[in-house]
């Protein structure tokens, strides 16, 4: 679609004068080119400016359209492919390496800053790094980018592209470790479970119908059966869970549920300790609330179709206006919009009966774990 034509229609819709149109068009062209047009779930022939114009048309009053536009202009956070790649590339030098250095410094009795100056500590670090395993929890873990970014530092034999590991794969991982370390008794010391995003912590760990579920619990089931953990991991092995993007809400929820699992199952039937880390942590005040955004909050309340509350959304609560788990995130990731984000940004409905049809600004591809 001709962009100039769409911009003209947008100007009419927003009732902008010439000066405002020039200013906003410049911003829209820049942000579309630099970020928003890279969204992977736009329909064929659709890009951000077309989607924005269509989205704004669902609001009845000019004041409502201006409120919605201002919110997008000032509050929307879009994580582009380049920015996500940067978070992946920073994972090793900013998270893994400092953690392993602290571990080595403690064992060798030297300050962390002296590890590289001490030959024994440096050797211990290299061995510990080889005893570290990286497991992708979903395709969002971008483990392919991680592998390429750390070629020559982390071997392919340390990287697993699926969280469900069968017995033969465990044997191969252990065999490669012992071959590289020349130690027939070597086992893994650290395990990093890697994923792209967590907002509520529900996908990672939750209780449902009286049973524990989630990616973390599935991993526990896999390593605890048939003595896999004792065969593959050292007695005091460390489990680390890393998300490239997390929220304060998710980290608090995961820590709370971790304690509940430990209490329910017993300390011997759960991980000894789980260490959480993230490349970018969204603070609690990042979430949108009706008190913090009263005018946009009115739109969230008014322009809503409860038909989006399917069985998966209801796991996070009955009302999905503020997204799954009421996280209220004004967040869009380049490959998809999280269901924890505000429904007004991603929901798409037909508006059957008395319900309003919802138009998405960034249409979401549904996927459930």
C-alpha positions in Angstrom: 0.0 0.0 0.0 1.3 3.5 -0.8 2.7 5.0 2.4 2.0 8.6 1.4 -1.7 7.7 0.9 -1.9 6.0 4.2 -0.2 8.9 6.0 -2.7 11.2 4.4 -5.6 9.1 5.7 -3.9 9.0 9.2 -3.7 12.8 9.2 -7.4 13.1 8.4 -8.3 10.5 11.0 -6.2 12.3 13.7 -7.3 15.8 12.5 -3.7 17.0 12.4 -2.8 20.4 11.0 0.0 20.7 8.5 2.7 21.4 11.1 1.6 18.5 13.3 1.4 16.2 10.2 5.0 17.0 9.2 6.3 16.4 12.7 4.5 13.1 13.2 5.2 11.8 9.7 8.9 12.3 10.3 8.7 10.3 13.5 6.5 7.6 12.0 8.8 7.1 9.0 11.9 6.9 11.2 10.4 4.5 13.8 8.8 2.3 11.1 12.1 2.0 9.2 14.3 1.5 12.2 12.0 -0.7 14.3 8.4 -1.4 13.8 8.3 -2.6 10.2 10.5 -5.5 11.3 7.7 -7.1 13.3 7.4 -10.6 11.9 3.6 -11.1 12.4 2.3 -8.3 10.2 0.1 -9.7 7.4 1.4 -9.6 3.9 1.3 -6.1 2.5 0.9 -4.6 6.0 3.5 -2.6 7.9 3.4 -0.4 11.0 1.8 2.7 9.6 -1.0 0.8 7.9 -1.5 -1.2 11.0 -1.5 1.9 13.2 -4.1 3.6 11.0 -6.4 0.6 11.0 -6.0 0.2 14.8 -6.8 3.8 15.5 -10.1 3.6 13.5 -11.7 1.4 16.2 -11.8 4.3 18.6 -15.0 6.3 18.3 -13.9 9.8 19.4 -11.0 12.0 18.2 -9.8 12.4 21.8 -9.7 8.7 22.2 -7.6 8.3 19.1 -5.2 11.0 20.3 -4.9 9.2 23.7 -4.1 5.9 21.9 -1.6 7.5 19.6 0.1 9.3 22.4 0.4 6.1 24.4 2.1 4.4 21.4 4.3 7.4 20.8 5.5 7.7 24.4 5.0 4.4 26.2 5.3 1.5 23.8 8.5 -0.5 24.0 9.5 -2.6 21.0 12.5 -4.9 21.2 13.9 -5.2 17.7 15.8 -8.2 16.2 19.1 -6.2 16.6 18.4 -5.5 20.3 17.4 -9.1 21.0 20.6 -10.3 19.3 22.6 -7.9 21.5 21.0 -9.4 24.6 21.9 -12.8 23.4 25.5 -11.8 22.7 25.9 -10.2 26.1 24.7 -13.4 27.9 28.1 -15.0 28.2 30.4 -12.0 29.0 27.9 -10.3 31.4 26.2 -13.2 33.1 28.0 -16.5 32.6 31.6 -15.4 32.9 31.2 -13.3 36.1 29.3 -16.2 37.7 32.0 -18.7 36.9 34.8 -16.4 37.9 33.1 -16.0 41.4 32.9 -19.7 41.7 36.6 -20.2 40.7 37.7 -17.4 43.0 35.9 -19.0 45.9 37.5 -22.4 45.3 41.0 -21.1 44.7 40.9 -18.6 47.5 41.8 -15.6 45.4 39.9 -12.3 44.7 37.8 -12.4 41.6 39.9 -9.8 39.9 43.0 -12.0 40.3 41.6 -15.1 38.5 43.2 -14.2 35.1 46.5 -13.4 36.8 46.7 -16.7 38.6 47.6 -19.7 36.3 45.9 -22.2 38.6 42.7 -20.1 38.8 42.8 -19.6 35.0 43.1 -23.3 34.4 40.3 -23.9 36.9 38.1 -21.5 35.0 38.7 -23.2 31.7 37.8 -26.5 33.2 34.7 -25.1 34.9 33.5 -23.5 31.6 33.8 -26.8 29.9 31.7 -28.4 32.6 29.0 -25.9 32.0 25.9 -27.0 29.9 23.6 -24.6 28.1 20.1 -25.8 27.3 17.5 -23.9 25.2 14.0 -24.0 26.8 12.3 -22.8 23.6 13.2 -21.5 20.1 13.1 -18.1 21.7 16.4 -19.0 23.4 18.2 -18.1 20.2 20.8 -20.7 21.0 22.1 -20.6 17.4 23.0 -16.9 17.8 24.6 -17.7 21.2 26.6 -20.5 19.6 28.0 -18.3 16.8 28.7 -15.4 19.2 30.9 -17.7 21.4 32.5 -19.9 18.8 35.9 -21.0 20.0 34.9 -20.3 23.6 32.0 -22.6 24.1 31.9 -25.9 22.2 28.9 -27.3 20.3 29.0 -30.3 22.7 28.0 -27.9 25.6 24.9 -26.6 23.8 21.5 -28.4 23.7 18.8 -27.1 21.4 15.8 -28.8 23.2 14.9 -29.1 26.8 13.7 -32.7 26.7 16.9 -34.7 26.7 16.8 -38.5 26.2 19.1 -41.0 27.8 21.3 -41.4 24.7 21.9 -37.7 24.5 22.9 -37.5 28.1 25.4 -40.3 27.5 26.8 -38.4 24.5 27.1 -35.2 26.4 29.0 -36.9 29.2 31.2 -38.8 26.8 32.2 -35.6 25.1 32.9 -33.9 28.4 35.2 -36.7 29.6 37.0 -36.8 26.3 37.7 -33.0 26.3 38.7 -32.9 30.0 40.6 -36.2 29.8 38.9 -37.2 33.0 36.8 -40.4 33.0 34.9 -39.3 36.1 34.1 -35.8 35.0 30.5 -34.5 35.4 28.8 -31.2 34.7 29.1 -28.4 37.4 26.7 -25.8 36.0 23.6 -25.9 33.9 22.0 -22.8 32.3 18.5 -23.1 31.1 18.0 -20.3 28.5 14.8 -18.6 27.2 13.9 -15.3 25.7 11.2 -13.8 27.9 9.2 -14.3 31.1 6.6 -11.9 32.5 4.5 -13.9 35.0 6.8 -16.9 35.5 3.8 -19.2 34.7 5.3 -20.9 31.7 8.4 -21.7 33.7 6.8 -23.0 36.9 3.2 -23.2 38.1 0.7 -25.3 40.0 -2.3 -26.4 38.1 -5.1 -28.7 39.3 -3.0 -29.6 42.3 0.0 -30.6 40.2 3.2 -28.8 39.4 3.8 -28.0 35.7 6.0 -25.8 33.6 9.3 -26.0 31.8 11.3 -26.1 35.0 9.3 -28.9 36.5 9.6 -30.9 33.3 13.4 -30.5 33.4 13.3 -31.8 37.0 11.3 -34.8 36.0 13.8 -35.5 33.2 17.0 -35.3 35.3 15.5 -37.0 38.4 14.3 -40.1 36.7 16.6 -43.1 36.5 19.3 -41.3 38.5 20.3 -39.0 35.5 21.3 -36.1 37.8 23.7 -38.3 39.9 25.3 -39.7 36.7 25.6 -36.5 34.8 26.0 -33.7 37.4 28.4 -33.2 40.3 27.0 -33.5 43.8 26.9 -29.7 44.3 26.0 -28.7 40.7 24.4 -25.3 40.1 21.2 -24.7 38.1 20.9 -21.3 36.6 17.8 -20.0 34.7 18.5 -17.1 32.3 16.0 -15.0 30.4 17.1 -12.3 28.0 14.1 -10.2 29.2 12.3 -10.7 32.5 10.1 -8.7 34.8 10.3 -8.0 38.6 6.9 -9.8 38.8 8.1 -13.0 37.2 11.2 -13.2 39.3 9.3 -12.8 42.5 6.7 -15.3 41.4 9.3 -17.9 40.4 11.2 -17.5 43.7 7.9 -17.9 45.6 6.9 -21.0 43.6 10.3 -22.5 44.0 9.9 -22.3 47.8 6.4 -23.9 47.5 7.7 -26.8 45.4 10.5 -27.4 47.9 8.1 -27.4 50.8 5.6 -29.6 49.0 8.0 -32.2 47.6 10.8 -32.0 50.1 14.3 -30.7 49.7 15.6 -34.0 48.4 13.0 -34.1 45.6 13.7 -30.7 44.1 16.7 -28.7 42.9 19.1 -27.7 45.7 19.1 -24.1 44.5 17.9 -22.1 41.5 19.8 -19.0 40.4 17.8 -16.5 38.3 19.4 -14.0 35.9 18.3 -11.8 33.0 19.8 -9.6 30.4 17.2 -6.9 30.9 14.9 -6.7 33.9 11.7 -4.7 33.5 10.9 -3.0 36.9 7.5 -3.1 38.5 6.6 0.5 37.5 7.0 -0.5 33.8 3.6 -2.2 33.9 0.6 -0.1 32.8 -2.1 0.5 35.4 -5.4 2.5 35.4 -4.0 4.7 38.1 -0.8 5.4 36.2 -2.4 5.9 32.8 -6.0 6.9 33.5 -7.0 8.0 30.0 -5.5 5.0 28.3 -7.0 2.9 31.1 -10.4 4.0 30.0 -9.8 2.7 26.5 -8.5 -0.6 27.9 -11.8 -1.0 29.8 -14.1 0.1 27.1 -12.6 -1.5 24.0 -12.5 -5.1 25.1 -14.0 -8.4 23.9 -14.1 -11.1 26.5 -13.9 -13.8 23.9 -10.1 -13.6 24.1 -10.4 -15.3 27.5 -9.8 -18.8 26.3 -8.7 -21.7 28.5 -5.0 -20.7 28.3 -5.6 -17.0 29.1 -7.8 -17.9 32.1 -4.8 -19.6 33.7 -3.6 -16.1 34.3 -7.0 -14.8 35.6 -10.5 -14.2 34.3 -10.0 -10.7 33.0 -7.4 -10.4 30.2 -7.7 -6.6 29.6 -4.2 -6.1 31.1 -2.9 -9.3 29.5 -2.1 -12.7 30.9 -1.5 -12.6 34.7 -2.6 -8.9 34.6 1.0 -8.0 33.8 0.0 -4.9 31.9 3.1 -4.7 29.7 3.3 -2.1 26.9 5.8 -4.5 25.3 6.2 -5.9 21.8 9.0 -8.4 20.8 10.1 -8.4 17.1 8.9 -12.0 16.6 5.6 -11.8 18.5 3.7 -9.9 21.1 3.5 -11.5 24.5 0.1 -12.3 25.8 1.2 -10.6 29.0 1.1 -7.3 27.1 -2.1 -5.1 27.1 -4.8 -6.9 25.1 -5.6 -3.7 23.3 -2.2 -4.0 21.5 -2.6 -7.5 20.2 -6.1 -8.9 20.5 -8.1 -9.6 17.3 -11.8 -10.5 17.5 -14.9 -10.4 15.4 -17.0 -8.8 18.0 -19.9 -11.3 18.1 -23.1 -10.4 19.9 -22.8 -7.2 21.9 -19.0 -7.4 22.2 -16.7 -4.9 20.5 -14.5 -6.2 17.7 -10.9 -5.7 18.6 -8.3 -4.7 16.1 -4.6 -5.4 16.8 -1.8 -3.0 16.4 0.7 -5.9 16.5 -1.3 -9.0 15.8 -0.2 -12.0 18.0 0.6 -15.5 16.9 -0.9 -17.8 19.6 1.4 -20.4 21.1 1.1 -22.2 24.4 3.4 -24.2 26.6 
